[in-house]
Amino acid sequence: MNEESLDRPMSPIAKVLADLEATSLWQEQVYKQIHSHPELSFQETKTAALASSKLKELGYDVLEGIGRTGVVGVLQNGEGQTVLARADMDALPVKENTGLPYASTLTTTDDTGKTVSVAHACGHDAHVTCLLGAAELLANARESWAGTFIALFQPAEEVAGGAKAMLDDGLREKIPKPDVAFSQHVLAHAAGTVGTQVGPVLSAGDSIRITLHGKGSHGSMPHNSVDPVVLAALVVLRLQTIVARETKPGEFAVLTVGSSVAGSKSNIISDHAVLLVNLRTYDMAVRQRMIDSIERMVQAECRASGSPHPPEFQYYDQYPLTENDPDVTEKITSAFRCHFPAETIFNLGRVTASEDFSHVPDALGIPYTYWGVGCIDPDKYKHALEAGRVEQDIPVNHSEFFAPVIQPTLSIGTQALVVAALTYLAK
């Protein structure tokens, strides 16, 4: 190191991240604790209490119980812009099969009263840990920045209800209005990498419960029935044509029939069938056209089959489009490229998963960006990539085998939040 570099003052980012190693020590323990004690949507009481306790320890003004289990920490540090960073807290009803020494072995009761296994199979434990780390680093280096930092810990992302619940509970009136919002997600890319994307990044998602009405009968007397099993089969096949024949080539659309249930015995023709359908789109006009087509086709098939009652449509778990603001995204991407090695920043592209994060900035009327953080062992990912077997060999989010490596995942995720925040708050 030459004399000139010794005399050069540290940047605000370098000052804030000076204690990263010390922060990483407790982060790893907290991560393992949250990972081994996952909680389902709107049941995140222990995770929320942990986040609240840490924020209070750091001197944040803390709001608890926002949207049932949500937590918000506000750190005001003089005049300047206001930045909101969000982490989701909930886990999934999945039986973990990672073999990790800190793997979840818990079961719990879901909203229907059913006993289910529960695991952090989507990485929300990493999100909480990274945001707590960033909150500490910013709190301990207040001389390097000015403004307000808001750390928001959101419940129930997995059921598309947490963001709306916090807003319905008065979030907008309870916090200073942010100028910009951020969120990130660990994804099945090599750990040590960060991916950004301008414009649409996560698809809109809609789930539909379709009830088809038939007429029950004895299995030996089908002529006395309107068979809902046959009707459901016709509907399932017809729905496949919405993407194949009604969606313009090049336009993105996914339609999945994830469940088809009717009857309980081989010699009884049931009186109804229930289909569970899922849509993913990036264009709201395409989304509406698909919904219109679903209802048209289902109604037509029911009439053709002689259904005694019209079909019923129940829409649920509806996720908004996540569309990154171009200016904010380009600004944050530039900051990432300045801080991280150039080869670790990649174009995330469009991800067909969905999120409810954007409800918050949309309701607050502020721009946002959402990025991905790689979490897979780099050597394992490299070997799979070279063999052309990434999709076969690399477990993705929601898999029972999904197992982010602790480092550098937590370090990179924490740094990314700090760099993004200081892009707007640094002195």
TORKOL-4160 file (C-alpha; in steps of 0.2 Angstrom, whole numbers, padded with zeros to 4 digits, m for minus):
427
<pt num="1" X="0000" Y="0000" Z="0000"/>
<pt num="2" X="0007" Y="0017" Z="m0005"/>
<pt num="3" X="0008" Y="0033" Z="0005"/>
<pt num="4" X="m0006" Y="0041" Z="m0005"/>
<pt num="5" X="m0018" Y="0027" Z="m0002"/>
<pt num="6" X="m0014" Y="0028" Z="0017"/>
<pt num="7" X="m0019" Y="0047" Z="0017"/>
<pt num="8" X="m0035" Y="0044" Z="0007"/>
<pt num="9" X="m0050" Y="0046" Z="0018"/>
<pt num="10" X="m0062" Y="0031" Z="0020"/>
<pt num="11" X="m0078" Y="0031" Z="0010"/>
<pt num="12" X="m0095" Y="0031" Z="0020"/>
<pt num="13" X="m0098" Y="0014" Z="0014"/>
<pt num="14" X="m0081" Y="0008" Z="0020"/>
<pt num="15" X="m0084" Y="0016" Z="0037"/>
<pt num="16" X="m0101" Y="0008" Z="0039"/>
<pt num="17" X="m0094" Y="m0009" Z="0034"/>
<pt num="18" X="m0079" Y="m0008" Z="0045"/>
<pt num="19" X="m0088" Y="m0019" Z="0058"/>
<pt num="20" X="m0095" Y="m0031" Z="0046"/>
<pt num="21" X="m0084" Y="m0046" Z="0052"/>
<pt num="22" X="m0090" Y="m0043" Z="0070"/>
<pt num="23" X="m0108" Y="m0042" Z="0064"/>
<pt num="24" X="m0106" Y="m0058" Z="0054"/>
<pt num="25" X="m0102" Y="m0068" Z="0070"/>
<pt num="26" X="m0118" Y="m0065" Z="0078"/>
<pt num="27" X="m0128" Y="m0065" Z="0062"/>
<pt num="28" X="m0122" Y="m0083" Z="0059"/>
<pt num="29" X="m0129" Y="m0088" Z="0076"/>
<pt num="30" X="m0146" Y="m0079" Z="0073"/>
<pt num="31" X="m0148" Y="m0086" Z="0056"/>
<pt num="32" X="m0146" Y="m0104" Z="0063"/>
<pt num="33" X="m0158" Y="m0100" Z="0076"/>
<pt num="34" X="m0171" Y="m0093" Z="0065"/>
<pt num="35" X="m0168" Y="m0107" Z="0052"/>
<pt num="36" X="m0171" Y="m0121" Z="0065"/>
<pt num="37" X="m0186" Y="m0112" Z="0073"/>
<pt num="38" X="m0197" Y="m0107" Z="0057"/>
<pt num="39" X="m0214" Y="m0100" Z="0059"/>
<pt num="40" X="m0229" Y="m0100" Z="0046"/>
<pt num="41" X="m0237" Y="m0085" Z="0039"/>
<pt num="42" X="m0245" Y="m0073" Z="0052"/>
<pt num="43" X="m0237" Y="m0085" Z="0066"/>
<pt num="44" X="m0220" Y="m0076" Z="0066"/>
<pt num="45" X="m0221" Y="m0071" Z="0084"/>
<pt num="46" X="m0203" Y="m0077" Z="0089"/>
<pt num="47" X="m0195" Y="m0071" Z="0074"/>
<pt num="48" X="m0204" Y="m0054" Z="0076"/>
<pt num="49" X="m0198" Y="m0053" Z="0094"/>
<pt num="50" X="m0180" Y="m0057" Z="0090"/>
<pt num="51" X="m0181" Y="m0043" Z="0077"/>
<pt num="52" X="m0189" Y="m0031" Z="0089"/>
<pt num="53" X="m0177" Y="m0034" Z="0103"/>
<pt num="54" X="m0162" Y="m0032" Z="0092"/>
<pt num="55" X="m0169" Y="m0015" Z="0084"/>
<pt num="56" X="m0172" Y="m0008" Z="0102"/>
<pt num="57" X="m0155" Y="m0013" Z="0107"/>
<pt num="58" X="m0148" Y="m0003" Z="0093"/>
<pt num="59" X="m0158" Y="0013" Z="0097"/>
<pt num="60" X="m0172" Y="0011" Z="0084"/>
<pt num="61" X="m0189" Y="0017" Z="0087"/>
<pt num="62" X="m0199" Y="0001" Z="0086"/>
<pt num="63" X="m0217" Y="m0002" Z="0081"/>
<pt num="64" X="m0223" Y="m0020" Z="0084"/>
<pt num="65" X="m0239" Y="m0030" Z="0079"/>
<pt num="66" X="m0241" Y="m0020" Z="0063"/>
<pt num="67" X="m0252" Y="m0032" Z="0052"/>
<pt num="68" X="m0253" Y="m0044" Z="0066"/>
<pt num="69" X="m0234" Y="m0049" Z="0068"/>
<pt num="70" X="m0225" Y="m0036" Z="0058"/>
<pt num="71" X="m0211" Y="m0025" Z="0065"/>
<pt num="72" X="m0204" Y="m0009" Z="0060"/>
<pt num="73" X="m0188" Y="0000" Z="0066"/>
<pt num="74" X="m0185" Y="0018" Z="0062"/>
<pt num="75" X="m0168" Y="0026" Z="0065"/>
<pt num="76" X="m0168" Y="0045" Z="0062"/>
<pt num="77" X="m0151" Y="0053" Z="0060"/>
<pt num="78" X="m0153" Y="0071" Z="0055"/>
<pt num="79" X="m0159" Y="0079" Z="0039"/>
<pt num="80" X="m0158" Y="0069" Z="0023"/>
<pt num="81" X="m0168" Y="0057" Z="0013"/>
<pt num="82" X="m0178" Y="0042" Z="0020"/>
<pt num="83" X="m0174" Y="0024" Z="0015"/>
<pt num="84" X="m0185" Y="0009" Z="0018"/>
<pt num="85" X="m0178" Y="m0009" Z="0017"/>
<pt num="86" X="m0189" Y="m0024" Z="0019"/>
<pt num="87" X="m0187" Y="m0042" Z="0024"/>
<pt num="88" X="m0200" Y="m0055" Z="0025"/>
<pt num="89" X="m0201" Y="m0067" Z="0040"/>
<pt num="90" X="m0212" Y="m0082" Z="0036"/>
<pt num="91" X="m0208" Y="m0100" Z="0032"/>
<pt num="92" X="m0217" Y="m0114" Z="0022"/>
<pt num="93" X="m0227" Y="m0129" Z="0026"/>
<pt num="94" X="m0212" Y="m0140" Z="0020"/>
<pt num="95" X="m0203" Y="m0155" Z="0028"/>
<pt num="96" X="m0185" Y="m0150" Z="0027"/>
<pt num="97" X="m0173" Y="m0163" Z="0020"/>
<pt num="98" X="m0156" Y="m0154" Z="0019"/>
<pt num="99" X="m0147" Y="m0164" Z="0031"/>
<pt num="100" X="m0140" Y="m0148" Z="0039"/>
<pt num="101" X="m0135" Y="m0149" Z="0058"/>
<pt num="102" X="m0147" Y="m0134" Z="0061"/>
<pt num="103" X="m0161" Y="m0141" Z="0050"/>
<pt num="104" X="m0179" Y="m0138" Z="0056"/>
<pt num="105" X="m0188" Y="m0153" Z="0063"/>
<pt num="106" X="m0203" Y="m0144" Z="0069"/>
<pt num="107" X="m0221" Y="m0146" Z="0065"/>
<pt num="108" X="m0235" Y="m0134" Z="0069"/>
<pt num="109" X="m0254" Y="m0131" Z="0066"/>
<pt num="110" X="m0259" Y="m0122" Z="0050"/>
<pt num="111" X="m0274" Y="m0111" Z="0048"/>
<pt num="112" X="m0285" Y="m0126" Z="0044"/>
<pt num="113" X="m0280" Y="m0135" Z="0060"/>
<pt num="114" X="m0269" Y="m0147" Z="0051"/>
<pt num="115" X="m0252" Y="m0152" Z="0058"/>
<pt num="116" X="m0239" Y="m0149" Z="0045"/>
<pt num="117" X="m0220" Y="m0148" Z="0045"/>
<pt num="118" X="m0212" Y="m0131" Z="0043"/>
<pt num="119" X="m0196" Y="m0125" Z="0036"/>
<pt num="120" X="m0187" Y="m0110" Z="0029"/>
<pt num="121" X="m0187" Y="m0117" Z="0012"/>
<pt num="122" X="m0187" Y="m0100" Z="0004"/>
<pt num="123" X="m0173" Y="m0091" Z="0013"/>
<pt num="124" X="m0183" Y="m0078" Z="0023"/>
<pt num="125" X="m0172" Y="m0082" Z="0038"/>
<pt num="126" X="m0157" Y="m0075" Z="0028"/>
<pt num="127" X="m0168" Y="m0060" Z="0023"/>
<pt num="128" X="m0171" Y="m0056" Z="0042"/>
<pt num="129" X="m0153" Y="m0059" Z="0047"/>
<pt num="130" X="m0146" Y="m0048" Z="0033"/>
<pt num="131" X="m0158" Y="m0033" Z="0037"/>
<pt num="132" X="m0154" Y="m0034" Z="0056"/>
<pt num="133" X="m0135" Y="m0034" Z="0051"/>
<pt num="134" X="m0137" Y="m0019" Z="0040"/>
<pt num="135" X="m0148" Y="m0010" Z="0054"/>
<pt num="136" X="m0133" Y="m0013" Z="0066"/>
<pt num="137" X="m0120" Y="m0007" Z="0054"/>
<pt num="138" X="m0129" Y="0009" Z="0050"/>
<pt num="139" X="m0133" Y="0012" Z="0069"/>
<pt num="140" X="m0115" Y="0010" Z="0074"/>
<pt num="141" X="m0109" Y="0022" Z="0061"/>
<pt num="142" X="m0121" Y="0037" Z="0061"/>
<pt num="143" X="m0107" Y="0049" Z="0058"/>
<pt num="144" X="m0106" Y="0043" Z="0040"/>
<pt num="145" X="m0123" Y="0046" Z="0034"/>
<pt num="146" X="m0138" Y="0057" Z="0037"/>
<pt num="147" X="m0157" Y="0055" Z="0035"/>
<pt num="148" X="m0169" Y="0041" Z="0041"/>
<pt num="149" X="m0167" Y="0022" Z="0039"/>
<pt num="150" X="m0183" Y="0011" Z="0041"/>
<pt num="151" X="m0181" Y="m0008" Z="0043"/>
<pt num="152" X="m0197" Y="m0016" Z="0040"/>
<pt num="153" X="m0200" Y="m0035" Z="0044"/>
<pt num="154" X="m0215" Y="m0041" Z="0035"/>
<pt num="155" X="m0226" Y="m0056" Z="0039"/>
<pt num="156" X="m0235" Y="m0068" Z="0028"/>
<pt num="157" X="m0227" Y="m0065" Z="0011"/>
<pt num="158" X="m0230" Y="m0083" Z="0006"/>
<pt num="159" X="m0249" Y="m0081" Z="0007"/>
<pt num="160" X="m0249" Y="m0064" Z="m0001"/>
<pt num="161" X="m0256" Y="m0056" Z="0014"/>
<pt num="162" X="m0243" Y="m0048" Z="0025"/>
<pt num="163" X="m0239" Y="m0032" Z="0015"/>
<pt num="164" X="m0258" Y="m0028" Z="0014"/>
<pt num="165" X="m0260" Y="m0032" Z="0032"/>
<pt num="166" X="m0247" Y="m0020" Z="0037"/>
<pt num="167" X="m0255" Y="m0006" Z="0026"/>
<pt num="168" X="m0272" Y="m0010" Z="0032"/>
<pt num="169" X="m0265" Y="m0008" Z="0050"/>
<pt num="170" X="m0260" Y="0010" Z="0047"/>
<pt num="171" X="m0242" Y="0008" Z="0041"/>
<pt num="172" X="m0243" Y="0023" Z="0030"/>
<pt num="173" X="m0247" Y="0035" Z="0045"/>
<pt num="174" X="m0235" Y="0027" Z="0057"/>
<pt num="175" X="m0219" Y="0029" Z="0048"/>
<pt num="176" X="m0210" Y="0044" Z="0040"/>
<pt num="177" X="m0213" Y="0044" Z="0021"/>
<pt num="178" X="m0199" Y="0035" Z="0012"/>
<pt num="179" X="m0191" Y="0042" Z="m0003"/>
<pt num="180" X="m0186" Y="0025" Z="m0010"/>
<pt num="181" X="m0189" Y="0007" Z="m0005"/>
<pt num="182" X="m0178" Y="m0009" Z="m0007"/>
<pt num="183" X="m0180" Y="m0028" Z="m0005"/>
<pt num="184" X="m0169" Y="m0043" Z="m0009"/>
<pt num="185" X="m0171" Y="m0061" Z="m0011"/>
<pt num="186" X="m0159" Y="m0076" Z="m0010"/>
<pt num="187" X="m0160" Y="m0086" Z="m0026"/>
<pt num="188" X="m0153" Y="m0102" Z="m0033"/>
<pt num="189" X="m0137" Y="m0093" Z="m0041"/>
<pt num="190" X="m0119" Y="m0094" Z="m0035"/>
<pt num="191" X="m0116" Y="m0087" Z="m0018"/>
<pt num="192" X="m0106" Y="m0071" Z="m0019"/>
<pt num="193" X="m0116" Y="m0064" Z="m0033"/>
<pt num="194" X="m0130" Y="m0051" Z="m0034"/>
<pt num="195" X="m0142" Y="m0049" Z="m0049"/>
<pt num="196" X="m0152" Y="m0034" Z="m0054"/>
<pt num="197" X="m0166" Y="m0030" Z="m0067"/>
<pt num="198" X="m0174" Y="m0015" Z="m0074"/>
<pt num="199" X="m0192" Y="m0015" Z="m0076"/>
<pt num="200" X="m0203" Y="m0031" Z="m0073"/>
<pt num="201" X="m0193" Y="m0043" Z="m0062"/>
<pt num="202" X="m0206" Y="m0054" Z="m0053"/>
<pt num="203" X="m0222" Y="m0059" Z="m0061"/>
<pt num="204" X="m0240" Y="m0055" Z="m0055"/>
<pt num="205" X="m0248" Y="m0071" Z="m0048"/>
<pt num="206" X="m0266" Y="m0076" Z="m0046"/>
<pt num="207" X="m0274" Y="m0092" Z="m0039"/>
<pt num="208" X="m0291" Y="m0097" Z="m0043"/>
<pt num="209" X="m0302" Y="m0110" Z="m0035"/>
<pt num="210" X="m0315" Y="m0115" Z="m0048"/>
<pt num="211" X="m0330" Y="m0126" Z="m0042"/>
<pt num="212" X="m0339" Y="m0136" Z="m0055"/>
<pt num="213" X="m0356" Y="m0142" Z="m0052"/>
<pt num="214" X="m0363" Y="m0159" Z="m0058"/>
<pt num="215" X="m0376" Y="m0171" Z="m0053"/>
<pt num="216" X="m0371" Y="m0186" Z="m0042"/>
<pt num="217" X="m0376" Y="m0204" Z="m0046"/>
<pt num="218" X="m0371" Y="m0222" Z="m0043"/>
<pt num="219" X="m0356" Y="m0227" Z="m0053"/>
<pt num="220" X="m0366" Y="m0240" Z="m0062"/>
<pt num="221" X="m0379" Y="m0227" Z="m0068"/>
<pt num="222" X="m0369" Y="m0213" Z="m0077"/>
<pt num="223" X="m0384" Y="m0209" Z="m0087"/>
<pt num="224" X="m0392" Y="m0202" Z="m0072"/>
<pt num="225" X="m0378" Y="m0190" Z="m0068"/>
<pt num="226" X="m0369" Y="m0175" Z="m0074"/>
<pt num="227" X="m0351" Y="m0181" Z="m0071"/>
<pt num="228" X="m0340" Y="m0168" Z="m0064"/>
<pt num="229" X="m0324" Y="m0178" Z="m0066"/>
<pt num="230" X="m0327" Y="m0178" Z="m0085"/>
<pt num="231" X="m0332" Y="m0160" Z="m0085"/>
<pt num="232" X="m0316" Y="m0156" Z="m0075"/>
<pt num="233" X="m0305" Y="m0166" Z="m0087"/>
<pt num="234" X="m0313" Y="m0156" Z="m0102"/>
<pt num="235" X="m0310" Y="m0139" Z="m0093"/>
<pt num="236" X="m0292" Y="m0144" Z="m0089"/>
<pt num="237" X="m0288" Y="m0148" Z="m0107"/>
<pt num="238" X="m0297" Y="m0133" Z="m0114"/>
<pt num="239" X="m0288" Y="m0121" Z="m0102"/>
<pt num="240" X="m0271" Y="m0126" Z="m0110"/>
<pt num="241" X="m0276" Y="m0117" Z="m0126"/>
<pt num="242" X="m0276" Y="m0100" Z="m0117"/>
<pt num="243" X="m0257" Y="m0100" Z="m0118"/>
<pt num="244" X="m0255" Y="m0111" Z="m0133"/>
<pt num="245" X="m0268" Y="m0102" Z="m0144"/>
<pt num="246" X="m0274" Y="m0086" Z="m0137"/>
<pt num="247" X="m0258" Y="m0078" Z="m0131"/>
<pt num="248" X="m0247" Y="m0070" Z="m0144"/>
<pt num="249" X="m0230" Y="m0079" Z="m0147"/>
<pt num="250" X="m0217" Y="m0069" Z="m0137"/>
<pt num="251" X="m0229" Y="m0063" Z="m0123"/>
<pt num="252" X="m0226" Y="m0072" Z="m0106"/>
<pt num="253" X="m0240" Y="m0081" Z="m0098"/>
<pt num="254" X="m0241" Y="m0097" Z="m0087"/>
<pt num="255" X="m0257" Y="m0106" Z="m0083"/>
<pt num="256" X="m0255" Y="m0121" Z="m0071"/>
<pt num="257" X="m0269" Y="m0132" Z="m0065"/>
<pt num="258" X="m0261" Y="m0138" Z="m0048"/>
<pt num="259" X="m0276" Y="m0148" Z="m0041"/>
<pt num="260" X="m0291" Y="m0157" Z="m0048"/>
<pt num="261" X="m0302" Y="m0165" Z="m0034"/>
<pt num="262" X="m0319" Y="m0174" Z="m0036"/>
<pt num="263" X="m0327" Y="m0188" Z="m0027"/>
<pt num="264" X="m0320" Y="m0201" Z="m0014"/>
<pt num="265" X="m0326" Y="m0218" Z="m0020"/>
<pt num="266" X="m0324" Y="m0227" Z="m0036"/>
<pt num="267" X="m0343" Y="m0232" Z="m0038"/>
<pt num="268" X="m0350" Y="m0215" Z="m0033"/>
<pt num="269" X="m0351" Y="m0201" Z="m0046"/>
<pt num="270" X="m0349" Y="m0185" Z="m0036"/>
<pt num="271" X="m0359" Y="m0169" Z="m0038"/>
<pt num="272" X="m0345" Y="m0157" Z="m0039"/>
<pt num="273" X="m0327" Y="m0155" Z="m0043"/>
<pt num="274" X="m0314" Y="m0142" Z="m0038"/>
<pt num="275" X="m0300" Y="m0135" Z="m0048"/>
<pt num="276" X="m0285" Y="m0125" Z="m0042"/>
<pt num="277" X="m0278" Y="m0114" Z="m0055"/>
<pt num="278" X="m0262" Y="m0103" Z="m0055"/>
<pt num="279" X="m0258" Y="m0089" Z="m0067"/>
<pt num="280" X="m0241" Y="m0079" Z="m0069"/>
<pt num="281" X="m0240" Y="m0064" Z="m0080"/>
<pt num="282" X="m0229" Y="m0048" Z="m0083"/>
<pt num="283" X="m0242" Y="m0038" Z="m0092"/>
<pt num="284" X="m0259" Y="m0033" Z="m0084"/>
<pt num="285" X="m0268" Y="m0033" Z="m0100"/>
<pt num="286" X="m0262" Y="m0051" Z="m0103"/>
<pt num="287" X="m0267" Y="m0055" Z="m0086"/>
<pt num="288" X="m0285" Y="m0049" Z="m0088"/>
<pt num="289" X="m0287" Y="m0057" Z="m0105"/>
<pt num="290" X="m0282" Y="m0074" Z="m0097"/>
<pt num="291" X="m0295" Y="m0072" Z="m0083"/>
<pt num="292" X="m0308" Y="m0067" Z="m0095"/>
<pt num="293" X="m0304" Y="m0083" Z="m0106"/>
<pt num="294" X="m0304" Y="m0094" Z="m0090"/>
<pt num="295" X="m0321" Y="m0089" Z="m0085"/>
<pt num="296" X="m0328" Y="m0089" Z="m0103"/>
<pt num="297" X="m0321" Y="m0107" Z="m0106"/>
<pt num="298" X="m0327" Y="m0114" Z="m0090"/>
<pt num="299" X="m0344" Y="m0107" Z="m0091"/>
<pt num="300" X="m0346" Y="m0114" Z="m0109"/>
<pt num="301" X="m0340" Y="m0131" Z="m0104"/>
<pt num="302" X="m0352" Y="m0131" Z="m0089"/>
<pt num="303" X="m0367" Y="m0127" Z="m0101"/>
<pt num="304" X="m0361" Y="m0140" Z="m0114"/>
<pt num="305" X="m0361" Y="m0153" Z="m0100"/>
<pt num="306" X="m0378" Y="m0148" Z="m0093"/>
<pt num="307" X="m0372" Y="m0142" Z="m0076"/>
<pt num="308" X="m0386" Y="m0139" Z="m0065"/>
<pt num="309" X="m0378" Y="m0123" Z="m0058"/>
<pt num="310" X="m0366" Y="m0110" Z="m0064"/>
<pt num="311" X="m0347" Y="m0113" Z="m0060"/>
<pt num="312" X="m0340" Y="m0103" Z="m0045"/>
<pt num="313" X="m0324" Y="m0093" Z="m0046"/>
<pt num="314" X="m0314" Y="m0088" Z="m0030"/>
<pt num="315" X="m0298" Y="m0078" Z="m0032"/>
<pt num="316" X="m0285" Y="m0079" Z="m0019"/>
<pt num="317" X="m0266" Y="m0077" Z="m0015"/>
<pt num="318" X="m0265" Y="m0063" Z="m0028"/>
<pt num="319" X="m0248" Y="m0055" Z="m0030"/>
<pt num="320" X="m0245" Y="m0039" Z="m0039"/>
<pt num="321" X="m0232" Y="m0036" Z="m0053"/>
<pt num="322" X="m0215" Y="m0032" Z="m0046"/>
<pt num="323" X="m0208" Y="m0019" Z="m0058"/>
<pt num="324" X="m0192" Y="m0010" Z="m0053"/>
<pt num="325" X="m0190" Y="0008" Z="m0056"/>
<pt num="326" X="m0177" Y="0011" Z="m0070"/>
<pt num="327" X="m0169" Y="0026" Z="m0062"/>
<pt num="328" X="m0167" Y="0018" Z="m0045"/>
<pt num="329" X="m0162" Y="0001" Z="m0052"/>
<pt num="330" X="m0148" Y="0009" Z="m0062"/>
<pt num="331" X="m0142" Y="0019" Z="m0048"/>
<pt num="332" X="m0141" Y="0004" Z="m0036"/>
<pt num="333" X="m0133" Y="m0007" Z="m0050"/>
<pt num="334" X="m0120" Y="0006" Z="m0052"/>
<pt num="335" X="m0117" Y="0007" Z="m0034"/>
<pt num="336" X="m0116" Y="m0012" Z="m0033"/>
<pt num="337" X="m0103" Y="m0012" Z="m0047"/>
<pt num="338" X="m0092" Y="0000" Z="m0038"/>
<pt num="339" X="m0093" Y="m0010" Z="m0022"/>
<pt num="340" X="m0092" Y="m0028" Z="m0027"/>
<pt num="341" X="m0081" Y="m0036" Z="m0040"/>
<pt num="342" X="m0088" Y="m0033" Z="m0057"/>
<pt num="343" X="m0090" Y="m0051" Z="m0062"/>
<pt num="344" X="m0101" Y="m0054" Z="m0047"/>
<pt num="345" X="m0115" Y="m0043" Z="m0053"/>
<pt num="346" X="m0126" Y="m0051" Z="m0066"/>
<pt num="347" X="m0143" Y="m0047" Z="m0075"/>
<pt num="348" X="m0156" Y="m0056" Z="m0065"/>
<pt num="349" X="m0169" Y="m0055" Z="m0079"/>
<pt num="350" X="m0187" Y="m0059" Z="m0076"/>
<pt num="351" X="m0191" Y="m0072" Z="m0062"/>
<pt num="352" X="m0207" Y="m0081" Z="m0064"/>
<pt num="353" X="m0210" Y="m0081" Z="m0045"/>
<pt num="354" X="m0221" Y="m0068" Z="m0036"/>
<pt num="355" X="m0220" Y="m0056" Z="m0022"/>
<pt num="356" X="m0231" Y="m0044" Z="m0012"/>
<pt num="357" X="m0217" Y="m0032" Z="m0007"/>
<pt num="358" X="m0222" Y="m0019" Z="m0021"/>
<pt num="359" X="m0239" Y="m0017" Z="m0012"/>
<pt num="360" X="m0229" Y="m0006" Z="0001"/>
<pt num="361" X="m0220" Y="0006" Z="m0010"/>
<pt num="362" X="m0235" Y="0007" Z="m0022"/>
<pt num="363" X="m0246" Y="0012" Z="m0008"/>
<pt num="364" X="m0233" Y="0025" Z="m0001"/>
<pt num="365" X="m0231" Y="0032" Z="m0019"/>
<pt num="366" X="m0212" Y="0029" Z="m0020"/>
<pt num="367" X="m0201" Y="0021" Z="m0032"/>
<pt num="368" X="m0192" Y="0004" Z="m0028"/>
<pt num="369" X="m0180" Y="m0009" Z="m0033"/>
<pt num="370" X="m0179" Y="m0028" Z="m0029"/>
<pt num="371" X="m0163" Y="m0038" Z="m0032"/>
<pt num="372" X="m0157" Y="m0056" Z="m0030"/>
<pt num="373" X="m0143" Y="m0063" Z="m0020"/>
<pt num="374" X="m0135" Y="m0079" Z="m0024"/>
<pt num="375" X="m0135" Y="m0092" Z="m0011"/>
<pt num="376" X="m0129" Y="m0109" Z="m0018"/>
<pt num="377" X="m0111" Y="m0116" Z="m0015"/>
<pt num="378" X="m0101" Y="m0108" Z="m0029"/>
<pt num="379" X="m0091" Y="m0124" Z="m0033"/>
<pt num="380" X="m0107" Y="m0134" Z="m0033"/>
<pt num="381" X="m0116" Y="m0121" Z="m0044"/>
<pt num="382" X="m0100" Y="m0120" Z="m0056"/>
<pt num="383" X="m0100" Y="m0139" Z="m0058"/>
<pt num="384" X="m0118" Y="m0140" Z="m0062"/>
<pt num="385" X="m0117" Y="m0125" Z="m0074"/>
<pt num="386" X="m0102" Y="m0133" Z="m0083"/>
<pt num="387" X="m0112" Y="m0150" Z="m0085"/>
<pt num="388" X="m0128" Y="m0141" Z="m0091"/>
<pt num="389" X="m0137" Y="m0148" Z="m0076"/>
<pt num="390" X="m0142" Y="m0132" Z="m0065"/>
<pt num="391" X="m0160" Y="m0136" Z="m0066"/>
<pt num="392" X="m0158" Y="m0154" Z="m0062"/>
<pt num="393" X="m0144" Y="m0152" Z="m0048"/>
<pt num="394" X="m0147" Y="m0136" Z="m0040"/>
<pt num="395" X="m0162" Y="m0135" Z="m0027"/>
<pt num="396" X="m0172" Y="m0120" Z="m0029"/>
<pt num="397" X="m0183" Y="m0110" Z="m0017"/>
<pt num="398" X="m0198" Y="m0120" Z="m0009"/>
<pt num="399" X="m0188" Y="m0136" Z="m0012"/>
<pt num="400" X="m0186" Y="m0148" Z="0003"/>
<pt num="401" X="m0168" Y="m0148" Z="m0001"/>
<pt num="402" X="m0165" Y="m0129" Z="m0003"/>
<pt num="403" X="m0150" Y="m0125" Z="0008"/>
<pt num="404" X="m0141" Y="m0108" Z="0006"/>
<pt num="405" X="m0123" Y="m0108" Z="0011"/>
<pt num="406" X="m0122" Y="m0096" Z="0026"/>
<pt num="407" X="m0107" Y="m0087" Z="0019"/>
<pt num="408" X="m0104" Y="m0077" Z="0009"/>
<pt num="409" X="m0123" Y="m0076" Z="0007"/>
<pt num="410" X="m0126" Y="m0067" Z="0023"/>
<pt num="411" X="m0111" Y="m0055" Z="0020"/>
<pt num="412" X="m0116" Y="m0051" Z="0003"/>
<pt num="413" X="m0134" Y="m0048" Z="0007"/>
<pt num="414" X="m0129" Y="m0037" Z="0022"/>
<pt num="415" X="m0117" Y="m0027" Z="0011"/>
<pt num="416" X="m0130" Y="m0025" Z="m0003"/>
<pt num="417" X="m0143" Y="m0017" Z="0009"/>
<pt num="418" X="m0129" Y="m0006" Z="0016"/>
<pt num="419" X="m0123" Y="0000" Z="m0001"/>
<pt num="420" X="m0141" Y="0003" Z="m0007"/>
<pt num="421" X="m0145" Y="0013" Z="0008"/>
<pt num="422" X="m0130" Y="0023" Z="0008"/>
<pt num="423" X="m0132" Y="0027" Z="m0010"/>
<pt num="424" X="m0146" Y="0039" Z="m0004"/>
<pt num="425" X="m0140" Y="0042" Z="0014"/>
<pt num="426" X="m0121" Y="0044" Z="0013"/>
<pt num="427" X="m0114" Y="0061" Z="0018"/>
